[in-house]
Structure formats: C-alpha cells, structure tokens
Amino acid sequence: MLEAFGLSDPGCVRNNNEDYLIWDCDAGIFVLADGMGGANAGEYASKLSAVEIYKFLLAAQNRDGLRTLEDGFVQTNAVVRAAAKVDPKLDGMGTTLVVARRIDQTHFQIGSVGDSRVYLLSASRFSLVTQDQTWVQEVGSRIGLTEDAIKSHPMRHVLTMAVGSTDELRIGSSVIELAKGDQLLLCSDGLHGVVQEEKLLEALESEKTLPEKCHYLIDAAKAAGGPDNITVILIQLV
C-alpha cells in the first residue's frame, strides 16, 4: 500500500506560486512542476504540464510500458509549445517536470526534465535519483568546477532543458525498486536549493507523519530565507 502527501508554499519572497503538484495514490501517479516565464506564464506552464501528463498517464492503454512515460513528456512538451504560440503573453514559458509513477507493487519509474528532484530513502541510505539539467551540472562539472563551487556558482539555477523550451526534450528516466518503509521525496529547487541534504534526511528518518514531514521541510526552507516557491511530495511504501 502507498501513503503520500504533498504541499506547496510561495516562500518568503515571491507573491505568486509557479510550482504545481499532483499526487494520486490510487493511480500511483505523482507529478511536480516548477514553472518559469514572465507575468503569469510560469504558473500557466507548470499547471498545464502537470495536468497534461497526469491525464496522459491515466488514459494510457499500456500503463506499465516504460515508453509510456517518455511519450507523456513528449506530448506535454508539444502542448506547452503550442499554447505559447497561440498567446504572445505565454511566449518563452517553460517548466521543470518530474514524475514518479508506480508500475507494479514495488517498482517506480521516474522521469524528469529540469532541476526538480527525486530522492530515495531506502534502508537508511539517502540518494538522489534524478540528475539536474543545469549549466553547472552539465557544463561546470566538465570544466572542473568543484562541488563547493557548483553550489555557489551564479549560474547554478540556469536550466539547460525545460518542458516548453525546445522541440526536442532530453528526458531523464529510471526504474527503482522500493521495499516496505522506503520513501520517495519529490521537490522543487525551492527546497533542495536552500536546505542541506542532511536536514532532508533528518526529516524523512524522523517519527513524524508524512504531512508533518512535509510541513517541516517547507518551514525549513522558509527559515533559510525561502527565496523561491517550495513544493514537496512524500511517498512511502507501507
């Protein structure tokens, strides 16, 4: 059985929230998007993308097929780009998009574009499942930037890929196996960009309920300044 909880907060600086989340335990589909763009375009892009891929996965005939998730990303990208062409106010909009979907009793497929993340806590081992599609990760690491330099680099939030930004997406995809008690954390960079991984692990390993853990993580990001919107989804196999 799955338990899950999701929570989003605008943070301490921004008045609007360009993050969007969907969590559906019954369907085993969990979606998080962090939008970007002028005016309300970021909010529109994140909601449109999250809803589109959620509906696609719900309606998919081959729910367990590993290509299904990738096809969902491709269609979602096309929908976002088409919407931007119709309305000039949406020109240049884009969004990160990360999806976790259950494909059988113990396996999840993870898909991601951008720098929203998925972490796995399994048998006291905390690991990052996704890979950020950012300038510092894809370029900076190749030119020899240290881990400390990457964390403080002024281009650390510059995306190299986003849904809506290009016709051809590079989609990160993996399948992971969960055991009873394991937890998945989906989050936007409003959390992982300001809260240390040690604190994320501390929250997940605590005796708190999933809703309490989500509230704790949001509060931790806001205590660190909350410069961006903060969104978390926690999933546990019980």
SEFIRO-736317 format. One record per residue: x, y, z of N, C-alpha, C in turn; residue in three letters. Coordinates in Angstrom, 3 decimals, always signed. Atoms other than C-alpha are relative to their C-alpha. Layout:
[[X, Y, Z], [X, Y, Z], [X, Y, Z], "ALA"]
...
This chain:
[[+0.837, -1.188, +0.000], [+0.000, +0.000, +0.000], [+0.876, +1.244, +0.000], "MET"]
[[-0.715, -1.263, +0.058], [+1.088, +3.557, -0.691], [-0.656, +1.029, +0.904], "LEU"]
[[+0.449, -1.212, -0.659], [+0.822, +6.607, +1.500], [+0.758, +1.162, -0.621], "GLU"]
[[-0.659, -1.158, +0.585], [+1.595, +10.076, +0.199], [-0.621, +1.274, +0.527], "ALA"]
[[+0.501, -1.324, -0.345], [+1.244, +13.754, +0.961], [+0.803, +1.018, -0.782], "PHE"]
[[-0.665, -1.055, +0.741], [+2.050, +16.903, -0.990], [-0.355, +1.359, +0.560], "GLY"]
[[+0.194, -1.336, -0.548], [+2.431, +20.549, -0.041], [+0.807, +0.999, -0.816], "LEU"]
[[-0.694, -1.053, +0.738], [+3.364, +23.786, -1.800], [-0.191, +1.330, +0.713], "SER"]
[[+0.035, -1.291, -0.681], [+4.171, +27.256, -0.470], [+0.743, +1.018, -0.872], "ASP"]
[[-0.693, -0.991, +0.832], [+5.119, +30.507, -2.261], [+1.365, +0.408, +0.532], "PRO"]
[[-1.264, -0.416, -0.575], [+8.044, +31.041, +0.106], [-0.095, +1.374, +0.628], "GLY"]
[[-0.042, -1.257, -0.752], [+9.145, +34.270, +1.770], [+0.176, +1.239, -0.868], "CYS"]
[[-0.338, -1.135, +0.859], [+9.946, +36.463, -1.234], [-1.049, +0.248, -1.066], "VAL"]
[[+0.905, -0.141, +1.132], [+7.523, +35.795, -4.067], [-1.462, +0.018, +0.440], "ARG"]
[[+1.421, -0.072, -0.301], [+3.843, +36.700, -4.032], [-0.787, -1.112, -0.688], "ASN"]
[[+0.704, +1.045, +0.742], [+2.840, +34.103, -6.614], [+0.727, -1.329, +0.149], "ASN"]
[[-0.584, +1.338, -0.084], [+3.475, +30.365, -6.770], [-0.020, -0.629, -1.383], "ASN"]
[[-0.115, +0.580, +1.332], [+4.751, +28.957, -10.048], [+0.223, -1.501, +0.038], "GLU"]
[[-0.079, +1.459, -0.137], [+5.003, +25.403, -8.684], [-1.407, -0.590, -0.092], "ASP"]
[[+1.284, +0.699, +0.046], [+2.249, +22.845, -9.225], [+0.250, -1.469, +0.288], "TYR"]
[[-0.196, +1.402, -0.354], [+1.789, +19.356, -7.834], [-1.307, -0.766, -0.119], "LEU"]
[[+1.115, +0.941, +0.015], [-0.487, +16.355, -8.279], [+0.481, -1.277, +0.675], "ILE"]
[[-0.351, +1.287, -0.611], [-0.432, +13.290, -6.038], [-1.253, -0.849, +0.119], "TRP"]
[[+1.143, +0.906, +0.107], [-2.744, +10.347, -6.598], [+0.467, -1.405, +0.372], "ASP"]
[[-0.436, +1.323, -0.469], [-2.069, +7.236, -4.508], [-0.726, -1.121, -0.723], "CYS"]
[[+0.785, +1.053, +0.633], [-4.869, +5.248, -6.122], [+0.539, -0.335, -1.384], "ASP"]
[[-0.544, +0.212, +1.341], [-3.435, +5.735, -9.609], [+1.502, -0.245, +0.024], "ALA"]
[[-1.453, +0.149, -0.078], [+0.170, +5.656, -8.396], [+0.732, +0.995, -0.874], "GLY"]
[[-0.598, -1.036, +0.843], [+0.971, +8.912, -10.219], [+0.260, +1.241, +0.851], "ILE"]
[[-0.411, -1.147, -0.800], [+2.876, +11.804, -8.643], [+0.781, +0.950, -0.902], "PHE"]
[[-0.540, -0.964, +0.962], [+3.778, +14.978, -10.553], [+0.343, +1.300, +0.719], "VAL"]
[[-0.409, -1.295, -0.545], [+5.691, +18.134, -9.638], [+0.618, +0.820, -1.130], "LEU"]
[[-0.507, -0.895, +1.045], [+6.382, +21.114, -11.921], [+0.339, +1.350, +0.616], "ALA"]
[[-0.468, -1.304, -0.464], [+8.264, +24.380, -11.321], [+0.128, +0.901, -1.220], "ASP"]
[[+0.096, -0.787, +1.222], [+7.332, +26.971, -13.934], [+0.927, +1.194, -0.047], "GLY"]
[[-0.812, -1.196, +0.216], [+9.277, +29.851, -15.406], [-0.607, +0.787, -1.156], "MET"]
[[+0.523, -0.862, +1.055], [+8.348, +32.803, -17.596], [-0.527, +1.291, +0.571], "GLY"]
[[+0.472, -1.295, -0.447], [+7.166, +36.399, -17.411], [-1.465, -0.029, +0.388], "GLY"]
[[+1.379, -0.172, -0.434], [+3.912, +37.583, -15.818], [-0.522, -1.288, +0.627], "ALA"]
[[+0.574, +1.225, -0.551], [+1.716, +34.527, -15.172], [+0.396, -1.241, -0.800], "ASN"]
[[-0.331, +1.103, +0.902], [+3.390, +32.330, -17.788], [+0.557, -1.205, +0.743], "ALA"]
[[-0.557, +1.116, -0.751], [+5.302, +30.244, -15.249], [-1.067, -0.812, +0.689], "GLY"]
[[+1.110, +0.701, -0.646], [+2.156, +29.415, -13.320], [-0.790, -0.814, -1.020], "GLU"]
[[+0.768, +0.677, +1.048], [+0.375, +28.513, -16.541], [+0.750, -1.228, -0.501], "TYR"]
[[-0.802, +1.104, +0.537], [+3.228, +26.334, -17.810], [+0.044, -1.181, +0.959], "ALA"]
[[-0.114, +1.105, -0.960], [+3.569, +24.315, -14.604], [-1.322, -0.741, +0.146], "SER"]
[[+1.301, +0.661, -0.139], [-0.150, +23.658, -14.203], [-0.360, -0.763, -1.264], "LYS"]
[[+0.326, +0.657, +1.263], [-0.643, +22.874, -17.893], [+0.794, -1.290, -0.155], "LEU"]
[[-0.864, +1.177, +0.162], [+2.292, +20.450, -17.911], [-0.390, -1.119, +0.963], "SER"]
[[+0.335, +1.017, -0.994], [+1.356, +18.673, -14.690], [-1.327, -0.674, -0.325], "ALA"]
[[+1.320, +0.561, +0.307], [-2.282, +18.235, -15.656], [+0.046, -0.833, -1.274], "VAL"]
[[-0.065, +0.707, +1.285], [-1.444, +17.159, -19.216], [+0.637, -1.378, +0.153], "GLU"]
[[-0.661, +1.307, -0.103], [+0.990, +14.398, -18.263], [-0.764, -0.922, +0.950], "ILE"]
[[+0.837, +0.805, -0.896], [-1.267, +13.235, -15.424], [-1.149, -0.638, -0.780], "TYR"]
[[+1.107, +0.510, +0.808], [-4.218, +12.876, -17.816], [+0.497, -1.030, -1.014], "LYS"]
[[-0.563, +0.940, +0.974], [-1.986, +11.173, -20.384], [+0.261, -1.353, +0.645], "PHE"]
[[-0.333, +1.253, -0.677], [-0.798, +8.571, -17.885], [-1.251, -0.732, +0.475], "LEU"]
[[+1.252, +0.633, -0.412], [-4.294, +7.947, -16.558], [-0.673, -0.720, -1.164], "LEU"]
[[+0.707, +0.536, +1.165], [-5.608, +7.306, -20.076], [+0.825, -1.008, -0.790], "ALA"]
[[-0.882, +0.858, +0.791], [-2.620, +5.293, -21.349], [-0.466, -1.457, +0.041], "ALA"]
[[+0.401, +1.405, +0.074], [-3.543, +1.800, -22.534], [+1.087, -0.911, +0.553], "GLN"]
[[-1.120, +0.804, -0.486], [-0.089, +0.423, -21.770], [+0.595, +0.680, +1.223], "ASN"]
[[-0.396, -0.732, -1.193], [+0.174, +1.779, -18.218], [+1.367, -0.432, +0.527], "ARG"]
[[-1.255, +0.503, -0.553], [+3.147, -0.426, -17.349], [+1.178, +0.135, -0.950], "ASP"]
[[-1.080, -0.109, +0.972], [+5.153, +0.200, -20.516], [+0.940, +1.145, +0.323], "GLY"]
[[-0.982, -1.017, -0.369], [+8.366, +2.112, -19.887], [+0.038, +1.154, -0.999], "LEU"]
[[+0.043, -1.083, +0.981], [+7.925, +4.113, -23.102], [-1.160, +0.956, +0.271], "ARG"]
[[+1.194, -0.807, -0.213], [+4.588, +5.430, -21.876], [+0.332, +1.331, +0.665], "THR"]
[[-0.337, -1.231, -0.703], [+6.107, +7.973, -19.508], [+0.741, +0.961, -0.917], "LEU"]
[[-0.729, -0.855, +0.939], [+8.525, +9.265, -22.127], [-0.947, +0.602, -1.040], "GLU"]
[[+0.991, -0.519, +0.959], [+5.655, +9.582, -24.608], [-0.834, +1.109, +0.635], "ASP"]
[[+0.746, -1.029, -0.700], [+3.775, +11.575, -21.978], [+0.756, +1.313, +0.071], "GLY"]
[[-0.825, -1.208, -0.007], [+6.658, +14.025, -21.664], [-0.001, +0.662, -1.376], "PHE"]
[[-0.045, -0.546, +1.362], [+6.840, +14.430, -25.441], [-1.309, +0.712, -0.331], "VAL"]
[[+1.287, -0.631, +0.291], [+3.115, +15.140, -25.748], [-0.191, +1.264, +0.830], "GLN"]
[[+0.139, -1.164, -0.859], [+3.162, +17.516, -22.804], [+0.824, +1.167, -0.531], "THR"]
[[-0.851, -1.045, +0.567], [+6.042, +19.451, -24.328], [-0.653, +0.632, -1.225], "ASN"]
[[+0.661, -0.507, +1.204], [+4.134, +19.768, -27.595], [-1.191, +0.893, +0.368], "ALA"]
[[+1.159, -0.789, -0.435], [+1.043, +21.065, -25.782], [+0.445, +1.362, +0.539], "VAL"]
[[-0.496, -1.256, -0.561], [+3.039, +23.699, -23.886], [+0.508, +0.923, -1.102], "VAL"]
[[-0.534, -0.818, +1.087], [+4.812, +24.898, -27.021], [-1.129, +0.534, -0.892], "ARG"]
[[+1.131, -0.447, +0.813], [+1.538, +25.075, -28.938], [-0.746, +1.140, +0.699], "ALA"]
[[+0.690, -1.046, -0.753], [-0.061, +27.157, -26.170], [+0.774, +1.321, -0.057], "ALA"]
[[-0.819, -1.211, +0.059], [+2.856, +29.612, -26.248], [-0.096, +0.684, -1.360], "ALA"]
[[+0.120, -0.572, +1.341], [+2.450, +30.093, -29.999], [-1.332, +0.711, -0.191], "LYS"]
[[+1.333, -0.586, +0.139], [-1.236, +30.927, -29.638], [-0.112, +1.321, +0.757], "VAL"]
[[+0.118, -1.185, -0.836], [-0.858, +33.542, -26.876], [+1.375, +0.640, +0.187], "ASP"]
[[-1.306, -0.657, -0.124], [+2.051, +36.037, -27.126], [+0.428, +0.231, +1.450], "PRO"]
[[-0.341, -0.211, -1.402], [+1.863, +36.603, -23.354], [+0.687, -1.225, +0.608], "LYS"]
[[-0.597, +1.236, -0.513], [+2.981, +32.998, -22.874], [+1.312, -0.348, -0.698], "LEU"]
[[-1.225, +0.275, +0.756], [+5.939, +33.220, -25.241], [+1.195, -0.129, +0.951], "ASP"]
[[-1.182, +0.224, -0.829], [+9.080, +31.820, -23.651], [-0.265, -0.747, +1.289], "GLY"]
[[+0.283, +0.712, -1.243], [+7.286, +29.953, -20.891], [+0.584, -1.418, -0.040], "MET"]
[[-0.513, +1.366, -0.111], [+8.638, +26.658, -19.651], [-0.141, -0.467, +1.428], "GLY"]
[[+0.132, +0.553, -1.345], [+8.727, +24.403, -16.641], [+0.884, -1.222, +0.171], "THR"]
[[-0.554, +1.303, -0.340], [+10.625, +21.675, -14.922], [-1.168, -0.964, +0.130], "THR"]
[[+1.055, +0.994, -0.166], [+8.685, +18.434, -14.696], [+0.629, -1.285, +0.496], "LEU"]
[[-0.477, +1.271, -0.524], [+9.310, +15.400, -12.544], [-1.210, -0.851, +0.351], "VAL"]
[[+1.125, +0.920, -0.180], [+7.063, +12.347, -12.390], [+0.510, -1.296, +0.623], "VAL"]
[[-0.218, +1.352, -0.525], [+7.070, +9.220, -10.240], [-1.301, -0.767, -0.199], "ALA"]
[[+1.222, +0.795, +0.197], [+4.630, +6.500, -11.270], [+0.279, -1.456, +0.342], "ARG"]
[[-0.135, +1.392, -0.414], [+4.089, +3.068, -9.856], [-0.315, -0.901, -1.188], "ARG"]
[[+0.231, +0.895, +1.134], [+4.460, +0.344, -12.478], [-0.307, -1.428, +0.440], "ILE"]
[[+0.490, +1.245, -0.600], [+3.950, -2.661, -10.187], [+0.074, +0.166, +1.511], "ASP"]
[[+0.113, -0.107, -1.449], [+3.795, -3.454, -6.471], [+1.205, +0.669, +0.659], "GLN"]
[[-1.205, -0.513, -0.659], [+7.388, -2.470, -5.707], [+0.852, +0.907, -0.877], "THR"]
[[-0.843, -0.780, +0.906], [+8.747, -0.640, -8.769], [-0.655, +1.315, -0.414], "HIS"]
[[+0.417, -1.317, +0.471], [+8.503, +3.028, -9.700], [+0.879, +0.418, -1.171], "PHE"]
[[-0.758, -0.640, +1.064], [+9.522, +4.741, -12.904], [+0.055, +1.492, +0.298], "GLN"]
[[-0.229, -1.421, -0.241], [+10.985, +8.214, -12.504], [+0.372, +0.668, -1.322], "ILE"]
[[-0.345, -0.786, +1.177], [+11.018, +10.767, -15.314], [+0.207, +1.448, +0.404], "GLY"]
[[-0.257, -1.383, -0.398], [+12.459, +14.268, -15.140], [+0.576, +0.826, -1.147], "SER"]
[[-0.586, -1.025, +0.862], [+13.242, +17.387, -17.134], [+0.212, +1.227, +0.875], "VAL"]
[[-0.293, -1.179, -0.818], [+14.943, +20.370, -15.489], [+0.732, -0.352, +1.275], "GLY"]
[[-0.749, +0.219, -1.244], [+16.164, +20.561, -11.902], [-0.867, -0.274, +1.217], "ASP"]
[[+0.755, +0.546, -1.126], [+13.266, +19.431, -9.753], [+0.511, -1.422, +0.247], "SER"]
[[-0.723, +1.227, -0.361], [+14.486, +16.361, -7.912], [-0.889, -1.074, +0.609], "ARG"]
[[+0.554, +1.132, -0.740], [+13.567, +12.928, -6.613], [+1.128, -0.615, +0.825], "VAL"]
[[-0.922, +0.687, -0.901], [+15.372, +11.481, -3.589], [-0.657, -1.301, +0.466], "TYR"]
[[+0.463, +1.280, -0.529], [+15.102, +7.921, -2.280], [+0.664, -0.267, +1.335], "LEU"]
[[-0.514, +0.495, -1.270], [+15.456, +6.848, +1.334], [-0.342, -1.470, +0.097], "LEU"]
[[+0.178, +1.449, -0.036], [+15.963, +3.087, +1.455], [+1.055, -0.607, +0.910], "SER"]
[[-0.917, +0.663, -0.933], [+17.474, +1.097, +4.318], [+1.049, +0.967, +0.542], "ALA"]
[[-0.843, -1.057, -0.575], [+18.899, +4.306, +5.837], [+0.981, +0.605, -0.991], "SER"]
[[-0.854, -0.601, +1.029], [+20.610, +5.159, +2.545], [-0.811, +1.044, -0.758], "ARG"]
[[+0.676, -1.118, +0.635], [+19.626, +8.556, +1.135], [+0.725, +0.339, -1.299], "PHE"]
[[-0.671, -0.200, +1.284], [+20.314, +9.028, -2.567], [-0.854, +0.849, -0.929], "SER"]
[[+0.658, -0.810, +1.015], [+19.483, +11.382, -5.413], [-0.251, -0.872, -1.219], "LEU"]
[[+0.376, +0.855, +1.119], [+17.594, +9.562, -8.173], [+0.141, +0.725, -1.325], "VAL"]
[[-0.020, -0.787, +1.231], [+17.411, +12.355, -10.760], [+1.323, +0.742, -0.159], "THR"]
[[-1.194, -0.805, +0.276], [+20.124, +14.455, -12.368], [-0.444, +1.369, -0.492], "GLN"]
[[+0.379, -1.357, +0.393], [+19.813, +18.230, -12.609], [+0.449, +0.304, -1.427], "ASP"]
[[-0.350, -0.501, +1.325], [+19.724, +19.624, -16.129], [+0.230, +1.505, +0.127], "GLN"]
[[-0.397, -1.385, -0.207], [+21.527, +22.853, -15.237], [+1.387, +0.232, -0.585], "THR"]
[[-1.295, -0.335, +0.595], [+24.534, +24.684, -16.598], [+1.138, -0.511, +0.858], "TRP"]
[[-1.123, +0.392, -0.853], [+26.704, +23.975, -13.581], [+0.196, -1.503, +0.042], "VAL"]
[[-0.125, +1.444, -0.033], [+25.936, +20.263, -13.580], [+0.487, -0.560, -1.327], "GLN"]
[[-0.311, +0.584, +1.304], [+26.256, +19.667, -17.313], [+1.223, +0.623, -0.657], "GLU"]
[[-1.158, -0.674, +0.586], [+28.949, +22.199, -18.197], [+1.070, +0.227, +1.057], "VAL"]
[[-0.967, -0.320, -1.041], [+30.561, +23.291, -14.956], [+0.802, -1.185, +0.478], "GLY"]
[[-0.719, +1.187, -0.464], [+31.419, +19.774, -13.871], [+1.033, -0.468, -1.018], "SER"]
[[-0.940, +0.427, +1.049], [+33.080, +19.090, -17.226], [+1.236, +0.887, -0.060], "ARG"]
[[-1.148, -0.905, +0.046], [+35.335, +22.137, -16.891], [+0.720, +0.069, +1.343], "ILE"]
[[-0.772, +0.169, -1.222], [+36.451, +21.140, -13.427], [-0.452, +0.791, +1.206], "GLY"]
[[+0.478, -0.693, -1.195], [+34.285, +23.156, -11.030], [-0.157, -0.993, +1.147], "LEU"]
[[+0.137, +0.859, -1.172], [+34.422, +21.712, -7.540], [-1.454, -0.017, +0.466], "THR"]
[[+1.364, +0.097, -0.522], [+31.277, +20.659, -5.673], [-0.386, +1.278, +0.737], "GLU"]
[[+0.283, -1.242, -0.720], [+31.539, +23.735, -3.432], [-0.214, +1.156, -0.969], "ASP"]
[[+0.149, -1.065, +0.993], [+31.965, +25.996, -6.462], [-1.333, -0.114, -0.728], "ALA"]
[[+1.286, +0.226, +0.670], [+28.934, +24.434, -8.134], [-1.149, +0.492, +0.872], "ILE"]
[[+1.089, -0.372, -0.900], [+26.768, +25.057, -5.049], [-0.188, +1.508, +0.101], "LYS"]
[[+0.083, -1.458, -0.140], [+27.579, +28.788, -5.032], [+0.121, +0.742, -1.320], "SER"]
[[-0.213, -0.640, +1.306], [+28.009, +29.446, -8.766], [-1.227, +0.827, -0.393], "HIS"]
[[+1.148, -0.852, +0.377], [+25.848, +32.322, -10.116], [-0.900, -0.613, -1.066], "PRO"]
[[+0.828, +0.636, +1.024], [+24.600, +30.066, -12.932], [-0.551, -1.350, +0.459], "MET"]
[[+0.420, +1.319, -0.506], [+23.640, +27.186, -10.656], [-1.477, -0.286, -0.256], "ARG"]
[[+1.429, +0.211, +0.243], [+19.923, +27.734, -11.371], [-0.373, +0.119, -1.478], "HIS"]
[[+0.286, -0.152, +1.430], [+20.255, +28.188, -15.142], [-0.239, -1.379, -0.609], "VAL"]
[[+0.358, +1.301, +0.547], [+18.450, +25.290, -16.804], [+0.548, -0.179, -1.409], "LEU"]
[[-0.382, +0.348, +1.371], [+19.786, +23.558, -19.888], [-1.139, -0.697, -0.734], "THR"]
[[+1.147, +0.677, +0.612], [+16.441, +21.855, -20.514], [-1.245, +0.286, +0.835], "MET"]
[[+1.277, -0.212, -0.673], [+12.803, +22.613, -19.697], [-1.115, -0.375, -0.956], "ALA"]
[[+1.176, +0.265, +0.816], [+9.412, +21.496, -20.925], [-0.494, +1.328, -0.579], "VAL"]
[[+0.444, -1.208, +0.676], [+8.302, +24.082, -23.491], [+1.110, +0.819, -0.614], "GLY"]
[[-1.111, -0.833, +0.470], [+11.785, +25.418, -24.242], [+0.538, -0.418, -1.361], "SER"]
[[-0.551, +0.514, +1.255], [+12.611, +23.257, -27.271], [-0.864, -1.141, -0.508], "THR"]
[[+0.793, +1.092, +0.571], [+11.036, +20.770, -29.655], [+0.504, -1.367, +0.455], "ASP"]
[[-0.598, +1.289, -0.355], [+13.440, +18.004, -28.636], [+0.407, -0.004, +1.471], "GLU"]
[[-0.321, +0.108, -1.418], [+13.500, +17.067, -24.959], [+1.040, -1.079, +0.259], "LEU"]
[[-0.812, +1.065, -0.572], [+16.185, +15.162, -23.126], [-0.662, -0.374, +1.324], "ARG"]
[[+0.788, +0.433, -1.160], [+14.243, +13.145, -20.576], [+0.815, -0.997, +0.824], "ILE"]
[[-0.641, +0.958, -0.887], [+15.899, +11.517, -17.610], [-1.015, -1.044, +0.432], "GLY"]
[[+0.942, +1.065, -0.336], [+14.306, +8.138, -16.914], [+0.731, -1.134, +0.704], "SER"]
[[-0.574, +1.137, -0.720], [+15.000, +5.337, -14.450], [-1.108, -0.763, +0.687], "SER"]
[[+0.930, +0.837, -0.750], [+13.252, +2.496, -12.651], [+0.680, -0.388, +1.302], "VAL"]
[[-0.558, +0.342, -1.303], [+13.780, +1.947, -8.937], [-0.950, -0.949, +0.728], "ILE"]
[[+0.789, +0.942, -0.785], [+12.602, -0.735, -6.535], [-0.084, +0.484, +1.436], "GLU"]
[[+0.218, -0.407, -1.376], [+11.106, +0.142, -3.174], [-0.345, -1.213, +0.857], "LEU"]
[[+0.378, +0.993, -1.001], [+10.888, -2.055, -0.097], [-0.922, +0.668, +1.015], "ALA"]
[[+0.917, -0.534, -1.007], [+8.398, -1.654, +2.724], [+0.727, +0.998, +0.894], "LYS"]
[[-0.587, -1.055, -0.824], [+9.127, +1.568, +4.600], [+0.815, +1.013, -0.761], "GLY"]
[[-0.776, -0.941, +0.812], [+11.103, +3.210, +1.792], [-0.827, +1.239, -0.324], "ASP"]
[[+0.667, -1.263, +0.299], [+10.310, +6.837, +0.987], [+0.610, +0.658, -1.236], "GLN"]
[[-0.417, -0.842, +1.116], [+10.466, +8.967, -2.145], [-0.357, +1.443, +0.329], "LEU"]
[[+0.233, -1.427, -0.171], [+10.822, +12.739, -1.886], [+0.135, +0.689, -1.352], "LEU"]
[[-0.030, -0.850, +1.189], [+9.896, +14.882, -4.904], [+0.016, +1.443, +0.490], "LEU"]
[[-0.063, -1.382, -0.474], [+10.833, +18.552, -4.520], [+0.497, +0.943, -1.080], "CYS"]
[[-0.506, -1.048, +0.878], [+11.405, +21.786, -6.375], [+1.276, +0.578, +0.602], "SER"]
[[-1.269, -0.534, -0.502], [+14.646, +23.746, -6.051], [-0.204, +1.029, +1.107], "ASP"]
[[+0.262, -0.833, -1.166], [+12.934, +25.991, -3.530], [+0.278, -0.722, +1.294], "GLY"]
[[-0.406, +0.796, -1.157], [+13.655, +23.145, -1.125], [+1.461, -0.416, -0.116], "LEU"]
[[-1.367, +0.563, +0.043], [+16.800, +21.392, -2.318], [+1.062, +1.058, -0.270], "HIS"]
[[-0.978, -1.054, +0.254], [+18.424, +24.682, -3.320], [+0.409, +0.762, +1.239], "GLY"]
[[-0.319, -0.776, -1.207], [+18.395, +26.063, +0.217], [+0.144, -0.854, +1.257], "VAL"]
[[-0.075, +0.870, -1.180], [+18.092, +23.128, +2.639], [+1.002, -1.118, -0.261], "VAL"]
[[-1.027, +1.016, +0.149], [+21.044, +20.808, +3.134], [-0.611, -1.405, -0.001], "GLN"]
[[+0.515, +1.366, +0.091], [+20.568, +17.125, +2.294], [-0.046, -0.682, +1.364], "GLU"]
[[+0.017, +0.596, -1.333], [+21.413, +16.231, +5.880], [-1.313, +0.293, +0.720], "GLU"]
[[+1.252, -0.377, -0.640], [+18.310, +18.086, +7.018], [-1.188, -0.705, -0.666], "LYS"]
[[+1.037, +0.767, +0.683], [+16.178, +16.407, +4.342], [-0.045, -1.418, +0.551], "LEU"]
[[-0.079, +1.355, -0.542], [+17.383, +13.035, +5.587], [-0.535, -0.056, +1.425], "LEU"]
[[+0.464, -0.051, -1.391], [+16.742, +14.021, +9.187], [-1.527, +0.003, +0.067], "GLU"]
[[+1.467, -0.067, +0.019], [+13.128, +14.854, +8.339], [-0.605, -1.341, -0.383], "ALA"]
[[+0.560, +1.257, +0.480], [+12.494, +11.633, +6.435], [+0.199, -1.125, +1.008], "LEU"]
[[-0.272, +1.055, -0.970], [+14.058, +9.479, +9.166], [-0.734, +0.214, +1.331], "GLU"]
[[+0.684, -0.298, -1.262], [+12.017, +11.135, +11.908], [-1.269, -0.840, +0.138], "SER"]
[[+1.235, +0.735, -0.283], [+8.922, +9.605, +13.501], [-1.245, +0.797, -0.383], "GLU"]
[[+1.129, -0.827, +0.410], [+6.744, +12.372, +12.072], [-0.857, -0.710, -1.048], "LYS"]
[[+0.854, +0.474, +1.080], [+3.773, +11.572, +9.838], [+0.427, +0.665, -1.299], "THR"]
[[-0.359, -0.619, +1.277], [+4.094, +12.328, +6.132], [-0.437, +1.462, -0.075], "LEU"]
[[+0.355, -1.424, +0.004], [+2.068, +15.565, +6.454], [+0.907, +0.842, +0.901], "PRO"]
[[-0.893, -0.737, -0.903], [+4.210, +16.624, +9.420], [+1.379, +0.182, -0.616], "GLU"]
[[-1.303, -0.111, +0.654], [+7.379, +15.905, +7.454], [-0.032, +1.068, -1.095], "LYS"]
[[+0.117, -0.995, +1.073], [+6.154, +17.985, +4.510], [-0.024, +1.412, +0.577], "CYS"]
[[+0.049, -1.320, -0.635], [+5.298, +20.921, +6.767], [+1.365, +0.377, +0.583], "HIS"]
[[-1.325, -0.246, -0.564], [+8.678, +20.576, +8.493], [+0.975, +0.447, -1.087], "TYR"]
[[-0.909, -0.348, +1.092], [+10.522, +20.713, +5.159], [-0.306, +1.388, -0.562], "LEU"]
[[+0.378, -1.334, +0.456], [+8.553, +23.754, +3.980], [+0.499, +1.052, +0.991], "ILE"]
[[-0.439, -0.952, -1.018], [+9.278, +25.513, +7.267], [+1.517, +0.150, +0.007], "ASP"]
[[-1.470, -0.070, +0.037], [+12.985, +24.638, +6.993], [+0.476, +0.884, -1.148], "ALA"]
[[-0.371, -0.838, +1.146], [+13.181, +26.238, +3.541], [-0.319, +1.463, +0.282], "ALA"]
[[+0.364, -1.385, -0.314], [+11.384, +29.349, +4.785], [+0.922, +0.573, +1.077], "LYS"]
[[-0.942, -0.457, -1.020], [+13.681, +29.543, +7.819], [+1.347, +0.362, -0.615], "ALA"]
[[-1.249, -0.303, +0.713], [+16.587, +29.584, +5.333], [-0.163, +1.171, -0.963], "ALA"]
[[+0.225, -1.173, +0.833], [+15.073, +32.604, +3.613], [-1.133, -0.152, -0.988], "GLY"]
[[+1.102, +0.267, +0.928], [+12.522, +30.958, +1.336], [+0.020, +0.868, -1.237], "GLY"]
[[-0.089, -0.915, +1.134], [+13.763, +32.800, -1.785], [-0.828, -0.420, -1.211], "PRO"]
[[+0.733, +0.513, +1.155], [+11.709, +30.641, -4.151], [-1.231, -0.760, +0.493], "ASP"]
[[+1.131, +0.863, -0.346], [+8.471, +28.684, -4.238], [+0.523, -1.361, +0.448], "ASN"]
[[-0.452, +1.258, -0.610], [+8.731, +25.444, -2.250], [-1.089, -1.042, -0.151], "ILE"]
[[+0.987, +1.059, +0.182], [+6.985, +22.213, -3.173], [+0.617, -1.356, +0.325], "THR"]
[[-0.471, +1.337, -0.369], [+7.327, +18.709, -1.749], [-1.131, -1.000, -0.158], "VAL"]
[[+0.900, +1.157, -0.045], [+5.642, +15.351, -2.296], [+0.776, -1.128, +0.660], "ILE"]
[[-0.611, +1.157, -0.658], [+6.450, +12.466, +0.034], [-0.854, -1.246, -0.261], "LEU"]
[[+0.660, +1.270, +0.304], [+5.593, +8.875, -0.900], [+0.666, -1.078, +0.845], "ILE"]
[[-0.560, +1.095, -0.784], [+6.021, +5.827, +1.322], [-0.736, -1.297, -0.308], "GLN"]
[[+0.556, +1.323, +0.169], [+5.515, +2.151, +0.662], [-0.182, -0.606, +1.376], "LEU"]
[[+0.285, +0.491, -1.354], [+3.807, +0.723, +3.736], [-0.586, -1.403, -0.040], "VAL"]
